[in-house]
Amino acid sequence: MKAKTKMIHGGITSDEHTGAVSVPIYQTSTYQQKQAGNPGDYEYSRTGNPTRHALESVIADLENGTAGFAFGSGMGAITSVMMLFEAGDHIVMTDDIYGGSYRLMSHVWDQFHLSTTYVDTSHSEEVEVAIQPNTKALFIETPTNPLLKITDIWKMAEIAKKHDLLLIVDNTFATPYFQQPLSLGADIVLHSASKYIGGHSDVVAGLVAVKSDALAESIHFIQNSAGAILGPQDAWLLLRGIKTLALRMEAIEQNTKQIAAFLQEQKQVSSIYYPGLAAHPGHEIAKQQATGFGGMISFDVGSEKAADSLLERLQYFTLAESLGAVETLISIPAKMTHASIPPERRKELGITDGLIRLSVGIEDSEDLMEDLEQAME
Ligand SMILES: Cc1ncc(COP(=O)(O)O)c(C=O)c1O
């Protein structure tokens, strides 16, 4: 089944009891048992819920995995995956990672003696150097947030295999429509489904997909034990979002390419970060491992003052955290998504005060460009 068809026909797509074409919201905590100690398919909604199960089956399909898991947020998904490890273990992580993932590893898991080394995984040789005897996993994000760096997933899978590590990929930016890391050798793929998968700025959720039965069993055990599950109403919103994921991603990418070309012409813009541009250092790898470059673009206008004044003048660009929605969202990573990263570390990474991040939506691209033009004048 091709990706676009999977969005509609993947996983569990209707209700076996009623034939309802839209999987119903099973708003129940528990399930009647015919005999004590002999439950049916469902027993208690932390352990399993039919609406959540439909979502979990479709994300497994979209990611070419065998099992999926839905959590109350992307961070809930990452936290649950980290529970696979033990005190004393070590993780190698992409340096330009989402600020919340950095905060989780550096200020929460660190207290439980799960340590992390951050490296520029777009340079694979740096990854091998960072591996220690207690390293258990490589955790990468590609493209990264907000600098859109590209890491070679194949190469990371090779390194992970050689050193007996799990390869975990945060696939939030690329989406399963454009990139399927499990097919490129990753062991675990995860998403902030609050972004493109939901797609309408109306739900906070996390998803995980795996292809090994042993990992599926362990993650289900953690999901049920730690309990960071997604509720049925939010699971239903994601099921609905997924049906249009392919169409939204195509429209978003088309707009983003046009905006990237427009920004290249602007003298106020000193750098543009978009893997779809031939000059982007990760362009060739992105082309090989994904079928699209996505809808995230960052650009530098040189100073905090210039960034603030641009933001004030824009009409169609909603100033907000988050990304991946139908409306174009704009943010200043240094003050918003990446504020939890210390200033000196941001400087090292290249996240300047004049860096602006766009999550391009599905509006008419001419309106978006006219708006940018008037704001830049
Ligand atoms: C790449 C990435 N991963 C994970 C997360 C965390 O997801 P959530 O906000 O759903 O907890 C985010 C949130 O912005 C993100 O951008």
The ligand as an ORCA input file, in Angstrom:
! r2SCAN-3c Opt
* xyz 0 1
  C      10.968     17.718     17.578
  C      10.129     17.689     18.814
  N      10.135     16.593     19.587
  C       9.386     16.526     20.701
  C       8.609     17.579     21.111
  C       7.784     17.469     22.365
  O       6.455     17.225     22.049
  P       5.185     17.702     22.906
  O       5.161     19.186     22.888
  O       4.038     17.069     22.199
  O       5.370     17.157     24.283
  C       8.555     18.731     20.333
  C       7.703     19.865     20.752
  O       7.794     20.957     20.244
  C       9.351     18.793     19.154
  O       9.361     19.889     18.369
*
